[in-house]
Structure formats: structure tokens, C-alpha cells
């Protein structure tokens, strides 16, 4: 039972890392290279779509890691799991304080209503997102390391 929890949690966090990595290093560069207003429209749609699912994914990942750490408290590798949980908590706090406010504005923008500094705001979101991706990659690596 505990092995299933560990594997399931690791897969859930790993797939989340993959999605966020893809946003940072595949999707947004594609959107940025599109002509005219296409990139901004793509980012707005992505913000609406992922903005609906990612909060559930982040919180579920954090809860799964907390359950894992609690269930295996006196076992080898628990310190790594607790540290991974702390990093996931940092990623949630970063999201709420830094990324979500920008995303909530950006997902409503169209070529007709976007502000003059929309590209600067998207660049700021990207910089925060790169840091968040690094944080969740570190959390994932710690979860994997704790399995050995």
C-alpha cells in the first residue's frame, strides 16, 4: 500500500513537472514566435485552460506528499520527502503571490483590450515561472531520491 502511494505521488508530481517544463520551454517560446496577435491569444487560452487545472494539481501533489511523509515518518528517506513537500509549498505560495495575479489578468486579454505593457507582464510571468519550474524539479528529484 505504501509503495503504491509513493509511486502514485511521484508520478503525479513528475507529470506536473513535465507540464510546467513544457509550458516554460516549449509552449511559450512557440507562442512568442507566432505572428501578430496569435501568441497573445494562445497564451490567454493557455492561461484559462491551465489556470483551471493547475491549482488542483499543485494542491493535490502537496497533499499526497504530506500523506506520504506522515505515513512513512520513521522510515528512510522521509527527510527528503518532507523537503520535497516544503518545496512544493514554496511553489504554491509563489503561484498565489506572483504568478496567479498576472495569469488572471492575461487570460482575459484580447488584442482589443490588452494593456500597452502586456509583453512586459508576460516576460515577468515567464521569469517567475522559470523559478517555479526549478523549485518543482527539485521537489520531484527529492521524491525520486527518497525511493532508493
N, C-alpha and C positions, 0 to 999 in steps of 0.2 A: 504494500500500500504506500509506504513512504517513498519507495523508489519511483512509483508511478507519479506521485506528487512532484518529486524532484525533476523528473523528465518532462512532465507536462509544463511545469513552471519555466523550465529552461527553454522549452520550445516556444511558449507564449512570448517570453521576453526576447528570444532570438528573432522571431518573426517580426516583432515590433521594431527591433533594431534594424532589421532589413528594410522595412517600410520607410523608416525615418532616414536611413542612409540613402535609400533610393530617392527620396524627396530632395535631399541635400545635393547629391552628386549626379543625379540623372534627370529627374523631372524638372527641377527649377532651372538648370542650365539649358534644357530643351526649351522651356517656356521663354527664357531670356533671349534665345536666339530666333524666336518666331517673329515674323514681320508685323509691323504696325501694332494693332491693339490685341492681337491673338494671345500674346504672352500674358498680358494683364488679365484677360478673360479666363485663360487657363488657370492662372494662379487663384483667381477668385473662386472658380468652380472647385478647384482642389481644396481651397480653404473651407468651403461649405461642406464638401464630402468628408474630408479627413477631420475637420473640426467637429463633426458629429460623432465619429467613431473613436478617435484617439483618446479623448478623456476617459472613456470606459476602459480602453485598453491599458492606459497608464495606471489607473487606479486598480484594475484587476491584477495587473502584474505586481504592484506593490502589495496588495492583499495576499496573493499567492506566496510571495517571498516571505511575508510576515508569518503566514501559516507554516511554511517550511522551517523557518528559523525557530518558531515556537515548538513545533513537533519534534525537532531534532536538536533541541537546545544543548544537550550534553554530549553531542557526537562530534566527531572530527569534521572540520570544515565549517562549523556553524559561524565562526567569526567572519569568514568570507561571505557567507550568506547575509549576515547582519550588515556588513559593509556594503554589499550589493543593494540591500534594502535602503540603506541611508542614501546611496547614490540615486536610487530611483525616487526617493522622496525629494532630493535636491532637484531632480528633473521635473517633478510635478510642481514644485514651488517656482522654478524658473518658468515653466509653461504658464502658470497662472499670472505671475507678476510681469513677465517680459514678453512672451510670445502671443498669448491669447488676446491681449488688447489690440495688438497690431493685426492679428488674424481677423478679429471681429470687425475691424474697420475694412480691411482689404477684401473680405468676402462679399461685401455689399457694393464694391466699386464697379462701375461700368466706365467705358470711355467718356460718357457724358457727365458723370458725377465725381470722378476721382479727383483728389486734390493735386495741386501742382507738384508736391513733393512725394508723390506716390512711389517713385522709384527709390528714393532715399529710404522711405519707410520699409519697402521690401528688402532693400540691402541690409537694413538694421535687423529685420526679422531673420534674414539668412545668417548673419553673424551670430546672433543668439542661438539659432538652430544648430549651427556647427558645434557650438559648445555643448548644447544639449545632446547631440549625437555622440560626442566624445564621452560624456558622462554615462549615457546608457550603454555604450560599447564597453566601458569599464565595468559597469554592473553585470553585464552579460558574461564578460570574461571571468569575473569573480565567481559567478554561479557555476560556470563550466569547471573552473579550477576546484571548486568545493566538491565536485562529484568524484574526484580521484581519491 
